[in-house]
């Protein structure tokens, strides 16, 4: 190790750093200019002119990297040069440019550099470890590094608080905009619809409802030469990079389609804050619990109606695999189940004397003959039964629609929405109460009032109740979406039935829009459960109330309409 003195020649590297994360951009324009790369370089070069024993060798610049850690590419290159003996002097404008993490910064400056015989100079802090009085300055050095670290932490807290406030206000703070939207030219925190891409998103949802799988949808888009999201954004002049791209021109994939179909942002709901980092020194992100996400409804214009989005989510839970060589799933895919063991019914096709026979058998029986009987039933029997049930329900829907028009076109929907809101508010109170109890339990544990085991037990209980409340809220939101899906058109959810008023044959679209599930009994009896059955029951009760009020003269009600 060479002794650090002023009477020997040094091969110097100058180190420059600037970071938005550390607040270098966030203060006054004067401070930004003071910390700018060009200003750091100017200060250091002027200083070196006064030091004939120091020969400038090379420059290392980390522009856009935080000082909260030393995981910076140019800094690491500089340290490699130090270890190879190519550099024995490092010059920075001040200690904060070198780093803001006081423990590691102190280890470099006070231990590693002296051990390696490296002269370190921080100009504005008047620190030079080769100066005779450097030992005296080292007494104050840890405090300066601690102040830099504290400043970095304070900036991190302010940035986090600012971002969280924007999320709560429904402002978009993400770095990348999802396919189908773009930033508003007037407000970078507001998403607006990108018409060209939004049309593709709508096609993707429609094709999924028609029975196509994500892989089939991706193939269809590629055949039609529709640019994938990353290629589309490149075509718009946006700089897009991804580690997942394996081809020169990125194509649509089943994974990309799946992500679009699962993304609630297309309903106008902005969900942010799904991940976080432990603190400003740790950049690795960790997932947050769903009940801690920031969720804002009606934050921007919807591309997909919430009711349509919920329908697609139900479809994605069904077993809807396509037969080999087929363009889509079969008519009842994911809808037919054994009434006795609950297994999905398996569709089979056989041929006999140039004729094709299609039937369903119990999936449990197919896997193990001892689990359940075959429940075998021809597909045409299921077809006729489902069609008859739908036709009967459509007739009921037509009568209900006419009756509701005679009362108040929105009276029932408004009552249901009030009921859902009341239940939702109650579940929100349960979730908030358990969140407060969870915080209180931590305070009790920290203060020694409860043991670690009790704290763990209480926390698990509170988390479970929060999760149950959030699941109930999600279900209520789906019910609300079902009603709100046609509120502007008055009894619009009924239109899902009345639009098939003259239906004579089934399609995949009509099945997924109207049928919840079909159960096959061993006796070959067929139970058809239609969607919105709860709504129908509620309307019957509502109409009965209106009749009772009409009988007492409270409200007018024309019986002939029912």
C-alpha positions as CSV (number, residue, x, y, z in Angstrom):
1,X,0.0,0.0,0.0
2,X,1.4,3.4,-1.0
3,X,1.4,6.1,1.5
4,X,-0.9,9.0,0.8
5,X,1.1,12.1,0.5
6,X,1.0,15.3,-1.6
7,X,4.5,14.8,-3.1
8,X,3.7,11.9,-5.4
9,X,1.9,11.7,-8.7
10,X,-1.7,10.4,-8.9
11,X,-3.7,8.9,-11.7
12,X,-7.1,10.4,-11.1
13,X,-10.7,9.5,-12.1
14,X,-13.5,12.0,-11.7
15,X,-16.8,10.6,-10.6
16,X,-20.1,12.4,-11.5
17,X,-23.6,11.4,-10.3
18,X,-27.1,12.8,-10.7
19,X,-30.4,11.3,-9.6
20,X,-34.1,12.3,-9.7
21,X,-34.8,9.9,-6.9
22,X,-32.5,11.8,-4.5
23,X,-34.3,15.0,-5.0
24,X,-31.5,16.5,-7.2
25,X,-34.3,17.7,-9.6
26,X,-36.9,18.5,-7.1
27,X,-35.6,21.7,-5.5
28,X,-35.0,25.1,-7.0
29,X,-33.5,25.5,-10.5
30,X,-30.4,26.9,-8.9
31,X,-29.8,23.7,-7.0
32,X,-30.5,21.6,-10.1
33,X,-27.9,23.6,-12.0
34,X,-25.5,23.2,-9.1
35,X,-25.8,19.4,-9.1
36,X,-26.0,19.0,-12.9
37,X,-23.4,16.8,-14.5
38,X,-21.9,19.7,-16.5
39,X,-21.5,21.8,-13.3
40,X,-19.9,18.9,-11.4
41,X,-17.4,18.4,-14.3
42,X,-16.6,22.1,-14.4
43,X,-16.0,22.3,-10.6
44,X,-13.7,19.2,-10.6
45,X,-11.7,20.2,-13.7
46,X,-11.1,23.7,-12.3
47,X,-9.9,22.1,-9.1
48,X,-7.5,19.8,-10.9
49,X,-5.8,22.7,-12.6
50,X,-4.5,23.7,-9.2
51,X,-3.1,20.2,-8.5
52,X,-0.1,19.5,-10.7
53,X,0.5,16.2,-8.9
54,X,-2.8,14.8,-10.1
55,X,-3.2,13.6,-13.7
56,X,-6.7,13.3,-15.0
57,X,-7.2,9.7,-16.4
58,X,-10.8,9.2,-17.1
59,X,-14.4,10.1,-16.2
60,X,-17.1,7.9,-14.7
61,X,-20.7,9.2,-14.8
62,X,-23.8,7.7,-13.4
63,X,-26.6,9.9,-14.7
64,X,-30.0,8.9,-13.3
65,X,-28.8,6.6,-10.5
66,X,-29.7,7.0,-6.8
67,X,-27.0,7.6,-4.2
68,X,-28.9,5.5,-1.7
69,X,-26.8,2.5,-2.7
70,X,-23.6,1.7,-4.7
71,X,-25.2,-0.6,-7.3
72,X,-24.3,1.8,-10.1
73,X,-22.7,0.6,-13.4
74,X,-20.1,3.4,-13.8
75,X,-19.2,3.3,-10.1
76,X,-18.5,-0.4,-10.3
77,X,-16.4,0.1,-13.4
78,X,-14.4,2.7,-11.5
79,X,-13.8,0.3,-8.6
80,X,-12.6,-2.4,-11.0
81,X,-10.1,0.1,-12.4
82,X,-9.0,0.9,-8.8
83,X,-8.4,-2.8,-8.0
84,X,-6.4,-3.2,-11.2
85,X,-4.1,-0.3,-10.2
86,X,-5.2,1.9,-13.1
87,X,-6.5,4.6,-10.8
88,X,-5.2,5.7,-7.4
89,X,-7.2,8.9,-6.9
90,X,-10.9,9.7,-7.0
91,X,-12.3,13.2,-7.1
92,X,-15.9,14.2,-6.6
93,X,-17.7,17.5,-6.3
94,X,-19.0,16.7,-2.8
95,X,-19.8,13.7,-0.6
96,X,-23.4,13.5,-1.7
97,X,-22.3,12.9,-5.3
98,X,-20.2,10.0,-4.1
99,X,-23.1,8.4,-2.2
100,X,-25.8,9.1,0.4
101,X,-25.7,5.8,2.2
102,X,-23.6,6.7,5.2
103,X,-22.5,3.2,6.3
104,X,-21.2,2.0,3.0
105,X,-19.9,5.5,2.1
106,X,-17.9,5.5,5.4
107,X,-16.6,2.0,4.7
108,X,-15.3,3.1,1.3
109,X,-13.7,6.4,2.4
110,X,-12.3,5.5,5.8
111,X,-11.4,1.8,5.3
112,X,-11.2,0.6,1.7
113,X,-9.6,3.6,0.0
114,X,-6.8,3.9,2.6
115,X,-6.2,0.2,2.4
116,X,-5.9,0.3,-1.4
117,X,-3.8,3.5,-1.3
118,X,-6.5,5.5,-3.0
119,X,-6.5,9.3,-2.6
120,X,-10.1,10.5,-2.2
121,X,-11.1,14.2,-2.6
122,X,-14.5,15.8,-2.0
123,X,-14.0,19.4,-3.1
124,X,-16.9,21.3,-1.6
125,X,-16.6,19.4,1.7
126,X,-12.9,20.3,1.9
127,X,-12.0,16.7,2.4
128,X,-8.7,15.2,1.1
129,X,-7.4,12.1,2.8
130,X,-3.9,12.9,1.6
131,X,-3.8,16.2,3.5
132,X,-2.0,16.3,6.8
133,X,-5.1,17.2,8.7
134,X,-7.3,14.6,7.1
135,X,-7.6,12.7,10.4
136,X,-9.3,15.7,12.0
137,X,-11.7,16.0,9.2
138,X,-12.6,12.3,9.5
139,X,-14.3,13.1,12.8
140,X,-16.9,15.1,11.0
141,X,-17.1,12.9,8.0
142,X,-19.6,10.3,9.4
143,X,-21.9,13.1,10.4
144,X,-21.9,14.6,6.9
145,X,-22.6,11.1,5.4
146,X,-25.4,10.6,7.9
147,X,-26.9,13.9,6.9
148,X,-26.7,12.9,3.2
149,X,-28.4,9.6,4.1
150,X,-31.1,11.4,6.1
151,X,-31.7,13.8,3.2
152,X,-32.1,10.8,0.8
153,X,-34.5,9.1,3.3
154,X,-36.6,12.3,3.7
155,X,-36.8,12.8,-0.1
156,X,-37.9,9.2,-0.4
157,X,-40.7,9.6,2.2
158,X,-41.9,12.8,0.5
159,X,-41.9,11.1,-3.0
160,X,-43.8,8.1,-1.6
161,X,-46.4,10.4,0.2
162,X,-46.9,12.4,-3.0
163,X,-47.4,9.4,-5.1
164,X,-49.8,7.8,-2.6
165,X,-51.8,11.1,-2.5
166,X,-52.1,11.1,-6.3
167,X,-53.2,7.4,-6.3
168,X,-55.9,8.2,-3.8
169,X,-57.1,11.0,-6.0
170,X,-57.3,8.7,-9.0
171,X,-54.3,10.1,-10.8
172,X,-52.2,7.8,-12.9
173,X,-48.6,7.7,-11.7
174,X,-47.3,4.7,-13.6
175,X,-44.3,4.8,-15.8
176,X,-45.9,2.8,-18.6
177,X,-49.4,3.3,-20.1
178,X,-51.3,0.1,-20.7
179,X,-52.2,-0.8,-24.3
180,X,-55.5,0.9,-25.3
181,X,-54.8,4.2,-23.5
182,X,-52.4,7.1,-23.7
183,X,-51.6,10.1,-21.4
184,X,-53.7,13.1,-21.9
185,X,-51.8,15.9,-23.6
186,X,-53.1,18.4,-21.0
187,X,-52.6,16.2,-17.9
188,X,-50.0,13.5,-17.7
189,X,-51.7,11.9,-14.7
190,X,-54.9,11.3,-16.7
191,X,-55.5,8.4,-19.1
192,X,-57.5,8.9,-22.3
193,X,-58.6,6.3,-24.8
194,X,-56.4,5.6,-27.8
195,X,-59.1,4.8,-30.4
196,X,-57.0,2.6,-32.6
197,X,-55.7,0.4,-29.9
198,X,-59.0,0.4,-28.0
199,X,-60.8,-1.1,-31.0
200,X,-58.4,-4.0,-30.8
201,X,-59.0,-4.4,-27.1
202,X,-62.8,-4.5,-27.7
203,X,-62.2,-7.2,-30.4
204,X,-60.2,-9.3,-28.0
205,X,-63.0,-9.3,-25.4
206,X,-65.7,-10.0,-28.0
207,X,-63.7,-12.9,-29.5
208,X,-63.3,-14.3,-26.0
209,X,-67.0,-14.2,-25.4
210,X,-67.5,-15.9,-28.8
211,X,-65.5,-18.9,-27.5
212,X,-61.9,-18.3,-28.7
213,X,-59.0,-19.0,-26.4
214,X,-56.1,-16.5,-25.8
215,X,-53.9,-18.5,-28.1
216,X,-56.4,-18.5,-30.9
217,X,-57.0,-14.7,-30.4
218,X,-53.2,-14.1,-30.6
219,X,-53.0,-16.2,-33.8
220,X,-55.9,-14.3,-35.3
221,X,-54.3,-10.9,-34.6
222,X,-50.9,-12.0,-36.0
223,X,-52.6,-13.3,-39.2
224,X,-54.3,-10.0,-39.6
225,X,-51.0,-8.2,-39.2
226,X,-52.2,-6.2,-36.1
227,X,-49.1,-4.8,-34.4
228,X,-48.5,-6.2,-30.9
229,X,-48.6,-3.6,-28.0
230,X,-44.8,-3.1,-28.0
231,X,-44.6,-2.8,-31.8
232,X,-47.6,-0.5,-31.8
233,X,-46.0,1.8,-29.3
234,X,-42.7,1.7,-31.2
235,X,-44.7,2.8,-34.3
236,X,-46.0,5.7,-32.4
237,X,-42.4,6.8,-31.6
238,X,-42.4,5.6,-28.0
239,X,-39.2,4.0,-26.6
240,X,-40.2,0.5,-25.5
241,X,-37.9,-2.1,-24.0
242,X,-38.7,-5.5,-22.6
243,X,-36.7,-8.5,-21.5
244,X,-39.4,-10.9,-22.7
245,X,-39.0,-10.2,-26.4
246,X,-37.3,-13.1,-28.2
247,X,-37.9,-12.1,-31.9
248,X,-36.8,-9.1,-33.8
249,X,-40.5,-8.1,-34.3
250,X,-42.6,-8.8,-31.2
251,X,-45.8,-10.7,-31.9
252,X,-49.0,-11.2,-30.0
253,X,-48.9,-14.1,-27.5
254,X,-51.5,-15.9,-25.4
255,X,-49.9,-14.4,-22.3
256,X,-50.4,-10.9,-23.7
257,X,-54.1,-11.6,-24.5
258,X,-54.5,-13.1,-21.0
259,X,-53.1,-10.0,-19.4
260,X,-55.5,-7.8,-21.4
261,X,-58.5,-9.9,-20.5
262,X,-57.6,-9.8,-16.8
263,X,-56.9,-6.1,-16.6
264,X,-59.6,-4.2,-14.9
265,X,-58.3,-0.8,-16.1
266,X,-60.3,-1.2,-19.2
267,X,-63.5,-0.8,-17.2
268,X,-62.4,2.7,-16.1
269,X,-61.1,1.5,-12.7
270,X,-57.5,2.4,-11.9
271,X,-55.7,0.0,-9.6
272,X,-52.2,1.1,-8.5
273,X,-49.8,0.5,-5.7
274,X,-49.6,-3.3,-6.1
275,X,-46.0,-3.4,-5.1
276,X,-43.7,-1.5,-2.8
277,X,-40.1,-1.5,-1.6
278,X,-39.1,-1.8,2.0
279,X,-37.2,1.5,2.1
280,X,-35.2,3.9,0.0
281,X,-32.1,1.7,0.3
282,X,-33.7,-1.5,-1.1
283,X,-34.9,-1.3,-4.7
284,X,-36.3,-4.8,-4.9
285,X,-40.1,-4.6,-5.0
286,X,-42.4,-6.9,-3.0
287,X,-46.1,-7.5,-3.6
288,X,-48.7,-5.8,-1.4
289,X,-51.9,-7.5,-0.2
290,X,-54.9,-6.8,-2.5
291,X,-56.7,-5.0,0.3
292,X,-53.8,-2.5,0.4
293,X,-54.0,-1.6,-3.3
294,X,-55.1,1.8,-4.4
295,X,-58.4,1.5,-6.3
296,X,-60.3,4.3,-8.0
297,X,-63.4,3.7,-10.0
298,X,-64.4,5.9,-12.9
299,X,-60.9,7.3,-13.0
300,X,-61.0,7.4,-16.8
301,X,-63.2,6.5,-19.7
302,X,-64.0,2.8,-20.0
303,X,-63.2,0.8,-23.1
304,X,-65.1,-2.3,-21.8
305,X,-68.4,-2.2,-19.9
306,X,-68.0,-3.6,-16.4
307,X,-70.7,-6.2,-17.0
308,X,-68.9,-7.5,-20.1
309,X,-65.6,-7.6,-18.1
310,X,-67.3,-9.7,-15.3
311,X,-68.7,-12.0,-17.9
312,X,-65.2,-12.6,-19.4
313,X,-63.8,-13.3,-15.9
314,X,-66.4,-15.9,-15.4
315,X,-65.6,-17.5,-18.7
316,X,-61.9,-17.6,-17.9
317,X,-62.7,-19.7,-14.8
318,X,-64.6,-22.2,-16.9
319,X,-62.9,-25.2,-18.6
320,X,-63.0,-23.9,-22.2
321,X,-60.3,-25.8,-24.0
322,X,-60.8,-26.1,-27.7
323,X,-60.9,-29.5,-29.5
324,X,-57.9,-30.2,-31.7
325,X,-58.3,-28.3,-35.0
326,X,-61.4,-26.4,-33.9
327,X,-61.7,-22.7,-34.4
328,X,-63.3,-22.2,-31.0
329,X,-64.8,-24.0,-28.0
330,X,-68.0,-26.0,-28.4
331,X,-71.4,-24.5,-27.6
332,X,-71.7,-25.6,-24.0
333,X,-68.0,-25.6,-23.1
334,X,-67.5,-25.0,-19.4
335,X,-71.2,-24.9,-18.7
336,X,-72.3,-28.6,-18.2
337,X,-71.7,-30.4,-14.9
338,X,-72.7,-33.6,-13.2
339,X,-75.5,-32.9,-10.7
340,X,-74.4,-35.7,-8.3
341,X,-70.6,-35.4,-8.0
342,X,-70.1,-31.9,-9.4
343,X,-67.5,-33.0,-12.0
344,X,-67.5,-31.2,-15.4
345,X,-69.3,-33.3,-18.1
346,X,-67.0,-34.4,-20.9
347,X,-68.1,-34.0,-24.5
348,X,-67.5,-37.0,-26.7
349,X,-68.0,-37.5,-30.4
350,X,-68.4,-41.0,-32.0
351,X,-69.2,-42.1,-35.6
352,X,-71.3,-45.0,-36.6
353,X,-72.3,-45.8,-40.2
354,X,-71.4,-42.4,-41.5
355,X,-73.4,-40.7,-38.8
356,X,-71.9,-38.5,-36.0
357,X,-73.2,-38.8,-32.4
358,X,-72.3,-36.3,-29.8
359,X,-73.0,-36.8,-26.1
360,X,-71.8,-35.9,-22.6
361,X,-70.5,-38.2,-19.9
362,X,-69.6,-37.4,-16.2
363,X,-65.9,-36.4,-15.9
364,X,-65.7,-38.2,-12.6
365,X,-66.8,-41.5,-14.2
366,X,-64.4,-41.0,-17.0
367,X,-61.5,-40.7,-14.6
368,X,-62.7,-43.5,-12.2
369,X,-65.6,-45.8,-12.8
370,X,-66.2,-46.0,-9.0
371,X,-66.6,-42.3,-8.5
372,X,-69.9,-41.7,-10.3
373,X,-72.1,-43.2,-13.0
374,X,-71.7,-42.1,-16.6
375,X,-74.8,-39.8,-16.6
376,X,-74.5,-40.1,-20.4
377,X,-76.8,-37.8,-22.3
378,X,-77.0,-36.7,-25.9
379,X,-76.0,-33.2,-26.7
380,X,-79.2,-32.5,-28.8
381,X,-81.3,-33.2,-25.6
382,X,-79.3,-30.7,-23.7
383,X,-79.6,-28.3,-26.6
384,X,-83.4,-28.5,-26.8
385,X,-83.8,-28.2,-23.1
386,X,-81.6,-25.1,-22.8
387,X,-83.3,-23.4,-25.8
388,X,-86.7,-24.1,-24.2
389,X,-85.7,-22.7,-20.8
390,X,-84.2,-19.6,-22.4
391,X,-87.3,-19.0,-24.5
392,X,-89.5,-19.3,-21.5
393,X,-87.3,-16.9,-19.5
394,X,-87.3,-14.4,-22.3
395,X,-91.1,-14.4,-22.2
396,X,-91.0,-13.7,-18.5
397,X,-88.4,-10.9,-19.1
398,X,-90.7,-9.3,-21.7
399,X,-93.6,-9.3,-19.3
400,X,-91.4,-7.9,-16.5
401,X,-90.0,-5.2,-18.8
402,X,-93.5,-4.1,-19.7
403,X,-94.6,-4.1,-16.0
404,X,-91.6,-2.1,-14.9
405,X,-92.2,0.5,-17.5
406,X,-95.7,1.0,-16.0
407,X,-94.2,1.8,-12.6
408,X,-91.0,3.7,-12.8
409,X,-88.5,2.7,-15.4
410,X,-85.6,3.0,-13.0
411,X,-87.3,2.4,-9.6
412,X,-86.2,-1.2,-9.2
413,X,-82.7,-0.6,-10.4
414,X,-82.3,2.4,-8.0
415,X,-83.6,0.3,-5.1
416,X,-81.2,-2.5,-5.9
417,X,-78.3,-0.1,-6.2
418,X,-79.1,1.4,-2.8
419,X,-79.3,-2.1,-1.3
420,X,-75.9,-3.0,-2.7
421,X,-74.4,0.3,-1.6
422,X,-75.7,-0.3,2.0
423,X,-74.2,-3.8,2.1
424,X,-70.9,-2.5,0.5
425,X,-70.6,0.3,3.1
426,X,-71.1,-2.3,5.8
427,X,-68.3,-4.5,4.5
428,X,-66.0,-1.5,4.1
429,X,-66.6,-0.7,7.8
430,X,-65.7,-4.3,8.7
431,X,-62.5,-4.1,6.6
432,X,-61.5,-0.7,8.1
433,X,-62.3,-1.8,11.6
434,X,-60.0,-4.8,11.3
435,X,-57.2,-2.7,9.7
436,X,-57.4,-0.4,12.8
437,X,-57.4,-3.4,15.1
438,X,-54.3,-4.8,13.3
439,X,-52.4,-1.6,13.8
440,X,-53.5,-1.5,17.4
441,X,-52.3,-5.1,17.9
442,X,-48.9,-4.1,16.6
443,X,-48.7,-1.2,19.0
444,X,-49.7,-3.5,21.9
445,X,-47.0,-6.0,20.8
446,X,-44.4,-3.3,20.5
447,X,-45.2,-1.9,23.9
448,X,-45.1,-5.4,25.5
449,X,-48.8,-5.7,26.3
450,X,-49.2,-8.9,24.3
451,X,-46.9,-11.7,23.3
452,X,-45.5,-12.5,19.9
453,X,-47.8,-15.6,19.7
454,X,-50.9,-13.5,20.5
455,X,-49.9,-10.9,18.1
456,X,-49.5,-13.5,15.3
457,X,-52.9,-15.0,16.2
458,X,-54.6,-11.7,16.2
459,X,-53.0,-10.6,13.0
460,X,-54.1,-13.8,11.2
461,X,-57.6,-13.3,12.4
462,X,-57.8,-9.7,11.3
463,X,-56.3,-10.5,7.9
464,X,-58.8,-13.3,7.4
465,X,-61.7,-10.9,8.2
466,X,-60.3,-8.2,6.0
467,X,-60.0,-10.8,3.1
468,X,-63.6,-12.0,3.6
469,X,-64.9,-8.4,3.6
470,X,-62.9,-7.6,0.4
471,X,-64.3,-10.7,-1.3
472,X,-67.8,-9.7,-0.3
473,X,-67.2,-6.2,-1.7
474,X,-65.9,-7.7,-5.0
475,X,-69.1,-9.8,-5.3
476,X,-71.3,-6.8,-4.5
477,X,-69.4,-4.8,-7.2
478,X,-70.1,-7.6,-9.7
479,X,-73.8,-7.4,-8.8
480,X,-73.7,-3.6,-9.2
481,X,-71.9,-3.9,-12.6
482,X,-74.6,-6.3,-13.7
483,X,-77.3,-3.7,-13.0
484,X,-75.3,-0.6,-14.0
485,X,-74.4,-2.3,-17.3
486,X,-77.7,-1.1,-18.8
487,X,-78.9,1.6,-16.4
488,X,-78.6,4.4,-18.9
489,X,-80.9,2.4,-21.3
490,X,-83.4,1.6,-18.5
491,X,-83.6,-2.0,-17.4
492,X,-80.7,-2.6,-19.8
493,X,-79.7,-5.9,-18.1
494,X,-83.2,-7.2,-19.1
495,X,-82.2,-6.3,-22.7
496,X,-79.8,-9.2,-22.5
497,X,-82.8,-11.4,-22.6
498,X,-85.2,-9.3,-24.6
499,X,-82.7,-8.9,-27.4
500,X,-83.2,-12.7,-28.0
501,X,-87.0,-12.3,-28.1
502,X,-87.4,-14.4,-31.2
503,X,-84.5,-16.8,-30.6
504,X,-84.9,-20.1,-32.5
505,X,-81.4,-21.5,-32.2
506,X,-78.5,-21.2,-29.7
507,X,-75.1,-19.7,-30.3
508,X,-72.0,-19.6,-28.1
509,X,-72.7,-15.9,-27.6
510,X,-76.3,-16.4,-26.4
511,X,-75.2,-19.3,-24.1
512,X,-72.5,-17.4,-22.3
513,X,-74.7,-14.2,-22.1
514,X,-77.7,-16.0,-20.5
515,X,-76.6,-19.4,-19.0
516,X,-74.8,-19.7,-15.7
517,X,-74.5,-23.5,-15.7
518,X,-76.3,-26.7,-16.6
519,X,-76.5,-29.8,-14.4
520,X,-77.2,-33.4,-15.6
521,X,-78.9,-35.8,-13.2
522,X,-78.5,-39.6,-13.4
523,X,-82.2,-39.8,-14.4
524,X,-81.2,-37.6,-17.4
525,X,-83.2,-34.7,-15.9
526,X,-81.6,-31.4,-16.9
527,X,-81.4,-28.4,-14.6
528,X,-80.6,-25.1,-16.3
529,X,-79.5,-22.2,-14.2
530,X,-79.7,-18.9,-15.9
531,X,-77.7,-15.7,-15.1
532,X,-79.5,-12.9,-13.2
533,X,-81.9,-15.3,-11.5
534,X,-81.5,-13.3,-8.3
535,X,-82.5,-10.2,-10.2
536,X,-85.6,-11.9,-11.5
537,X,-86.6,-12.9,-8.0
538,X,-86.0,-9.4,-6.8
539,X,-88.2,-7.9,-9.5
540,X,-91.0,-10.3,-8.7
541,X,-90.9,-9.1,-5.1
542,X,-90.7,-5.5,-6.2
543,X,-93.7,-5.8,-8.5
544,X,-95.7,-7.5,-5.7
545,X,-94.9,-4.5,-3.5
546,X,-96.1,-2.2,-6.2
547,X,-99.3,-4.1,-6.6
548,X,-99.9,-4.0,-2.8
549,X,-99.3,-0.2,-2.8
550,X,-101.7,0.2,-5.8
551,X,-104.4,-1.7,-3.9
552,X,-104.1,0.7,-1.0
553,X,-104.0,3.7,-3.4
554,X,-100.5,4.8,-2.5
555,X,-99.1,4.6,-6.0
556,X,-100.7,4.3,-9.4
557,X,-100.2,0.8,-11.1
558,X,-102.0,-0.4,-14.2
559,X,-102.7,-4.1,-13.7
560,X,-103.4,-4.7,-17.4
561,X,-99.7,-4.1,-18.1
562,X,-98.6,-7.2,-16.1
